[in-house]
Amino acid sequence: MMNTFQATQRAVQTEYTMIYLDRY
């Protein structure tokens, strides 16, 4: 359960980072 949550959190963080870099 924790591994799944960690993987999801990492994926979301990467998504937001990509969006942030794309916008700014």
PyRosetta script that sets phi, psi and omega in degrees:
from pyrosetta import init, pose_from_sequence

init()
pose = pose_from_sequence("MMNTFQATQRAVQTEYTMIYLDRY")
pose.set_psi(1, -44.1)
pose.set_omega(1, -179.0)
pose.set_phi(2, -66.8)
pose.set_psi(2, -39.2)
pose.set_omega(2, -179.6)
pose.set_phi(3, -62.1)
pose.set_psi(3, -41.0)
pose.set_omega(3, 180.0)
pose.set_phi(4, -63.3)
pose.set_psi(4, -44.5)
pose.set_omega(4, -179.6)
pose.set_phi(5, -62.8)
pose.set_psi(5, -43.0)
pose.set_omega(5, -179.9)
pose.set_phi(6, -63.0)
pose.set_psi(6, -42.9)
pose.set_omega(6, -179.6)
pose.set_phi(7, -64.1)
pose.set_psi(7, -42.2)
pose.set_omega(7, 180.0)
pose.set_phi(8, -64.7)
pose.set_psi(8, -43.9)
pose.set_omega(8, -179.2)
pose.set_phi(9, -61.7)
pose.set_psi(9, -41.4)
pose.set_omega(9, 180.0)
pose.set_phi(10, -65.1)
pose.set_psi(10, -41.1)
pose.set_omega(10, -179.7)
pose.set_phi(11, -64.0)
pose.set_psi(11, -44.1)
pose.set_omega(11, -180.0)
pose.set_phi(12, -63.7)
pose.set_psi(12, -42.1)
pose.set_omega(12, -179.9)
pose.set_phi(13, -61.4)
pose.set_psi(13, -41.3)
pose.set_omega(13, 179.6)
pose.set_phi(14, -64.9)
pose.set_psi(14, -41.8)
pose.set_omega(14, -179.9)
pose.set_phi(15, -60.1)
pose.set_psi(15, -48.2)
pose.set_omega(15, -179.0)
pose.set_phi(16, -64.9)
pose.set_psi(16, -35.8)
pose.set_omega(16, 179.0)
pose.set_phi(17, -64.6)
pose.set_psi(17, -42.5)
pose.set_omega(17, 179.4)
pose.set_phi(18, -62.4)
pose.set_psi(18, -44.4)
pose.set_omega(18, -179.9)
pose.set_phi(19, -63.7)
pose.set_psi(19, -42.3)
pose.set_omega(19, -179.5)
pose.set_phi(20, -62.0)
pose.set_psi(20, -45.9)
pose.set_omega(20, -179.9)
pose.set_phi(21, -66.8)
pose.set_psi(21, -33.8)
pose.set_omega(21, -179.0)
pose.set_phi(22, -70.6)
pose.set_psi(22, -37.2)
pose.set_omega(22, -178.0)
pose.set_phi(23, -78.8)
pose.set_psi(23, -42.7)
pose.set_omega(23, -177.5)
pose.set_phi(24, -122.2)
pose.dump_pdb("model.pdb")
